[in-house]
């Protein structure tokens, strides 16, 4: 929803990792999937279907400063691959939407665990190093404060 013509943008996004606001994040991606398998009887046409396992995954690219913040948090929680964390994305935490709950789009990724990390440095880049962290989302992805998937 636009307020005085302003749409939500990157500045209106607040990212919390286990309650700690993280700044200097270059990107954050998430997705989930739950496959469907056809069930066959006699003949070649499916007679029904079954569900496969749910899987949520995410990744974020952070600049070196934010990576140091995260390493400090994770080291106190057992290390980067052992620390569990939650991610809260709050679209609309800006002066134009303050007090308007319906103007906010909340996405919560619960019980995340880092599964892979990597870095890159390039000549001519504004930042010396960008770190990509990939994570599994074990507790699901909730939007607008509700689990949209129903019972898993």
N, C-alpha and C positions, 0 to 999 in steps of 0.2 A: 504494500500500500504506500502510495506517495503522500508525504506530508509537505505542504507548500511546494510541491513539485519535486522534492528530493526523494529519490528511491534509496533502498538499502544498498550500500556499497561496501567495499573492503574495510573502510574505516568504521563501519557500524558493526563489525564482527568482533565479538569478544571470545577469546579462546582460553579456557581454563583446563589445565591438566592437573587432576587431583587437587583442585581448589587454588592452584597457583596460576595467576594470569601469565600467559606466555606472549611475549612481544617478538617482533621481527620474524614471524612465520611467513614464509614465501607462498606456501600453498598447503591445503589440506584436502584430502580426498577420502571418500568412504563409499562402500557399497555392501550390499548383502544379497544373498541368493538362497533359494530353496528349490531344488529341482523337483520335477515330477517325472515319475516312471510309469509308462503304460504297463498294465497287467494283461497278459494274454491267456486265453483259454484255447480251446480247439479252433483251428483256423488262423487266419492272418490278421484279423482285426482285434484291436484292444477291447476288453470287456469292462475295463475299469482303470483305475490309476492308484498309485501309491506315492507317498512323499519321500523325498530324500532328506538328508541332513541339512540343517540350516548352517550358513557360514557368513560371517561378517568380517570384512577386511577394511583396513584404512592405511593411509600413508600421509606423511607430512614432510615438507621441506623447510628446514630452519637454517638461519644464518648462524655463524659460529657463536655469537653472543648467547642466543637462545639455547643452542646445543649445550653450552656450559651450564646454563640454568637447569636444564633437564638432567644432565649428568649428576649435578649436585643433589637433586631431588631423588633420582633413582639410586644413587649410591647409599642413601640413608634407608632405602627400602629393599636392599638386597642385591643391587646391581641392575644394569640396563635390561638384561634378559629375564630377570626374576621379579622385577617390580610390577605389580599390577597398578593400573591407573584408570581413571575415567576421563572422558573428554566432554566438555560442555561447549557447544557453539551457540552463542546468543546473538542472533541477527536483530538489530534494532535497539541495542543499548547505546542510544545516542540522544542528544538533547531534544530532537524532534519527536521522539517516541516515548519519552519518559512519562510514566503513568498510564500508558495505553497498552494494557496487556495484550489486546487483540492485534496489536501492531508487531508483536514479537514472534519470531520463529525460533523455537528452541529445538536443538538436536542434541541428544545425549547418546554417547557411546559408552557402554558400561563394561567394566572388567576387561580392559584392554591389556595386551602384553606385546612388547616389541618382539618381532620375529626376524627382522633383518635390518641392517643399517649399512649405509654406504655414503661416500662423500665424493665431491667433485670440485676441482679448481680449474679455472680457465683464465687464460691471458685476456686482459681487457675487461674482465667482469668487475662489477662494482664491489661485490663482496669477495674476500679472498677464498672463502670456502663455504659451500652449501652442503648440508648433511640431509640425506633422505632416510627417514625412519619408517619402516613398514610395520604394521601391527595387526594382530588378530583381535576381533571384537567378540569376546566370549559371552557377554551379557546382552547382546542385541543392540539395535539402533532404535531409539525412541524419538518421535517427533511430536511437537505440541504437547509434551507431557504425557503422552499415551503410547503404549505399545501397539503399533498398527498391524502387527502380524498375528495377533490373537495368540492362542496357546500353541507353543512349539511342540 
